Amino acid sequence: MSIYGRRPAHLRGRDPRLTDSQERAFSKAMDKSFRESFRSDPGSIALAATTMAVSYALVARAINQGEIGLRYVVLPWVIEFLAIMWVGVLLTRTWVREPVFEAISGSMKVALGWTIVLGLPFFVLLILQTGFDTTAMRSGVADAMGRLLSSGMVWACGAVLLGLVLDTQRDVAAWRRDGGTFVWPATHRFALRFAALLVMFFAGFFGFWFVMVISGAIGFEILPASTSPAWIGWGFLLVTDVLVLVGGAILHRHLGRE
């Protein structure tokens, strides 16, 4: 201990919401959760691949029919992130009454804050389009909801949520069987997907520039100028999820051999 007494938690490099013993348990659980974030058994891969195929196929259908733009393409990702926030709060109050998990994932304020942050751009866009006209705002919301239903985006988001629920059920069952501190692998899975998306974004920027240079040099239009931004966004997200699924399964098997 320091001669100045016990240092504050934030100066010791740990989460101030946890005690020392909880921090040690959390670190061990984090390592286990990371290893289990991407399972490599056939059933897990089939579930993830099926969820991905259904959701991306529905989004592609909506783009092809000209019913949605780029902002709707990212909606399944946004919905899944918010679901992780709110399901985490729900778990801490129902099936996973575990102190460390409650301290990390049990904050309703955090879930509400992220909901506001991610919902704000859509609300601002609605205001810009309607000019604070309440009648026009109600009409705009009704049109957006109708488009989500008619385009199948609701079912795409539903497929993502169903996959999350099924994965979570297995995670909770494993924790009840093995005991110890609960760290939700879904948070790791989404964090790794988001990190991969950032890498894809920067790599894609230079890749897009390279494609434009090559197409100009050879006089052939590789990517038509009329290509919808929604298709480009869809492709980025799809490639990211496929790479994370394949890479995660390989990493899981590699860690399992250690």
C-alpha positions in Angstrom: 0.0 0.0 0.0 1.2 3.5 -0.7 2.4 5.7 2.2 -0.4 8.0 1.2 -2.9 5.3 1.8 -5.2 3.3 -0.6 -5.2 5.0 -4.0 -8.6 5.7 -5.7 -9.9 3.1 -8.0 -9.4 5.2 -11.1 -5.7 5.6 -10.3 -5.2 1.9 -9.9 -6.3 1.3 -13.5 -9.5 -0.7 -12.7 -13.2 -0.1 -12.9 -14.3 2.0 -9.9 -17.6 0.1 -9.8 -15.8 -3.1 -8.7 -13.9 -4.1 -5.5 -10.5 -5.7 -5.7 -11.8 -9.3 -5.5 -14.5 -8.5 -8.0 -11.9 -7.0 -10.4 -9.9 -10.2 -10.2 -12.9 -12.4 -10.8 -14.0 -10.1 -13.7 -10.6 -10.3 -15.3 -10.7 -14.1 -15.3 -14.3 -14.1 -16.6 -13.3 -11.6 -19.3 -10.7 -14.0 -20.6 -13.1 -16.9 -20.6 -15.8 -14.8 -22.3 -13.4 -13.7 -25.0 -12.6 -17.3 -25.7 -16.3 -18.1 -26.0 -17.3 -15.1 -28.0 -16.9 -17.0 -31.2 -17.7 -20.7 -31.0 -16.3 -22.9 -33.7 -18.7 -25.9 -33.4 -21.0 -26.6 -36.4 -24.2 -25.6 -34.5 -22.9 -22.2 -33.5 -21.5 -21.4 -37.0 -24.7 -22.6 -38.6 -26.8 -20.3 -36.3 -24.6 -17.3 -36.9 -24.5 -17.9 -40.7 -28.2 -18.4 -40.9 -29.0 -15.2 -39.0 -26.6 -13.3 -41.2 -27.9 -14.8 -44.4 -31.5 -14.0 -43.6 -30.9 -10.5 -42.3 -28.7 -9.5 -45.2 -30.9 -11.1 -47.8 -33.9 -9.1 -46.5 -31.9 -5.9 -46.6 -30.7 -6.6 -50.1 -34.3 -7.3 -51.2 -35.3 -3.9 -49.8 -32.4 -2.1 -51.5 -33.2 -3.8 -54.8 -36.8 -2.7 -54.7 -35.6 0.9 -54.1 -37.5 1.1 -50.7 -34.6 2.0 -48.4 -31.5 4.2 -48.4 -28.2 4.0 -46.6 -29.5 5.0 -43.2 -31.8 2.0 -43.2 -29.0 -0.4 -44.1 -27.2 0.2 -40.8 -30.5 -0.2 -38.8 -29.9 -3.9 -37.9 -26.6 -3.0 -36.4 -28.1 -0.1 -34.4 -31.0 -2.3 -33.2 -28.6 -5.1 -32.1 -26.4 -2.7 -30.2 -29.4 -1.2 -28.4 -30.7 -4.6 -27.7 -27.4 -5.6 -26.1 -27.7 -2.5 -23.9 -31.3 -3.1 -22.8 -31.1 -6.9 -22.6 -28.1 -6.5 -20.3 -30.2 -4.4 -18.0 -33.0 -7.0 -18.1 -30.6 -9.9 -17.4 -29.2 -8.2 -14.3 -32.7 -7.8 -12.9 -34.0 -11.3 -13.8 -31.9 -14.4 -14.7 -28.3 -13.2 -14.0 -28.3 -11.8 -10.5 -24.5 -11.7 -10.3 -22.8 -8.7 -8.6 -20.0 -8.1 -11.1 -22.3 -8.3 -14.1 -24.9 -6.0 -12.3 -22.1 -3.4 -11.7 -20.9 -3.5 -15.3 -24.1 -4.0 -17.3 -27.0 -3.0 -15.0 -27.1 0.7 -15.6 -30.4 1.8 -17.1 -28.9 5.3 -17.5 -26.2 4.0 -19.9 -28.8 2.1 -21.9 -31.1 5.1 -22.1 -28.2 7.4 -22.9 -27.1 5.3 -25.9 -30.7 5.1 -27.1 -30.9 8.8 -27.1 -27.6 9.2 -28.8 -28.4 6.8 -31.6 -32.0 7.9 -32.0 -31.1 11.6 -32.1 -29.8 11.6 -35.7 -33.1 10.1 -37.0 -35.0 12.7 -34.9 -33.0 15.6 -36.2 -33.4 14.4 -39.8 -37.2 14.2 -39.2 -37.2 17.8 -37.9 -35.2 19.0 -40.9 -37.6 17.3 -43.3 -40.8 18.5 -41.6 -39.8 21.9 -40.1 -41.4 21.2 -36.7 -44.7 20.7 -38.3 -46.4 18.1 -36.0 -48.7 16.9 -38.7 -45.9 16.4 -41.1 -43.8 14.7 -38.3 -46.6 12.2 -37.6 -46.9 11.5 -41.3 -43.1 11.1 -41.7 -43.0 8.6 -38.8 -46.0 6.7 -40.3 -44.3 6.6 -43.7 -41.0 5.4 -42.1 -42.8 2.6 -40.2 -44.7 1.6 -43.3 -41.5 1.5 -45.3 -39.8 -0.7 -42.6 -42.7 -3.1 -42.8 -43.2 -3.2 -46.5 -39.4 -3.5 -47.2 -38.9 -6.4 -44.8 -36.5 -4.4 -42.7 -38.5 -5.3 -39.6 -37.9 -9.0 -40.3 -34.2 -8.3 -40.9 -34.0 -6.7 -37.4 -36.1 -9.5 -36.0 -33.7 -12.1 -37.3 -30.8 -10.3 -35.7 -32.6 -10.1 -32.4 -33.6 -13.8 -32.5 -30.0 -14.8 -33.0 -29.0 -12.6 -30.1 -31.6 -14.2 -27.9 -30.6 -17.8 -28.8 -26.9 -17.0 -28.2 -27.7 -15.3 -24.9 -29.7 -18.3 -23.8 -26.7 -20.6 -24.3 -24.4 -18.1 -22.6 -26.6 -17.9 -19.5 -27.1 -21.7 -19.4 -23.3 -22.2 -19.6 -22.8 -19.7 -16.7 -25.4 -21.5 -14.6 -23.7 -24.8 -15.2 -20.1 -23.6 -14.6 -20.8 -20.8 -12.0 -18.4 -17.9 -11.3 -18.5 -14.4 -12.6 -20.8 -13.8 -15.6 -19.4 -11.7 -18.6 -21.7 -11.6 -21.5 -19.9 -12.9 -24.7 -22.4 -10.9 -26.8 -20.7 -7.7 -25.8 -17.3 -9.1 -27.0 -18.8 -10.3 -30.3 -20.3 -6.9 -31.1 -17.2 -5.0 -30.0 -15.0 -7.2 -32.3 -17.5 -6.6 -35.2 -17.4 -2.9 -34.6 -13.6 -2.9 -34.5 -13.5 -4.9 -37.7 -16.0 -2.4 -39.3 -13.6 0.5 -38.5 -10.7 -1.4 -40.1 -12.9 -2.2 -43.1 -13.9 1.5 -43.4 -10.3 2.7 -43.6 -9.2 -0.2 -45.8 -12.3 0.3 -48.0 -11.5 4.0 -48.5 -8.1 3.2 -49.9 -9.5 0.3 -51.8 -12.2 2.4 -53.4 -9.6 5.0 -54.3 -7.4 2.3 -55.9 -10.4 0.9 -57.9 -11.2 4.4 -59.2 -7.6 4.9 -60.3 -7.4 1.5 -62.0 -10.7 2.0 -63.7 -9.6 5.4 -65.0 -6.3 4.0 -66.2 -7.8 1.1 -68.2 -10.9 3.0 -69.3 -13.3 0.5 -67.8 -16.0 1.3 -65.2 -15.5 -1.2 -62.5 -17.9 0.4 -60.1 -20.8 2.2 -62.0 -21.3 5.8 -61.0 -25.0 5.0 -60.6 -24.3 2.4 -57.8 -26.5 3.2 -54.8 -24.7 4.2 -51.6 -27.0 1.7 -49.9 -25.4 -1.2 -51.8 -21.9 0.0 -50.9 -22.9 0.2 -47.2 -24.5 -3.2 -47.5 -21.4 -4.7 -49.0 -19.1 -3.2 -46.3 -21.3 -4.6 -43.5 -21.6 -8.0 -45.1 -17.9 -8.4 -45.8 -17.2 -7.3 -42.2 -19.6 -9.8 -40.7 -18.3 -12.7 -42.9 -14.7 -11.9 -42.0 -15.5 -11.7 -38.3 -17.4 -15.0 -38.4 -14.7 -16.9 -40.2 -11.9 -15.2 -38.3 -13.6 -15.7 -35.0 -14.1 -19.5 -35.6 -10.4 -19.8 -36.5 -9.4 -17.9 -33.4 -11.6 -19.9 -31.2 -10.1 -23.2 -32.4 -6.6 -21.7 -32.1 -7.3 -20.7 -28.4 -8.9 -24.1 -27.7 -5.6 -25.8 -28.7 -3.6 -23.7 -26.3 
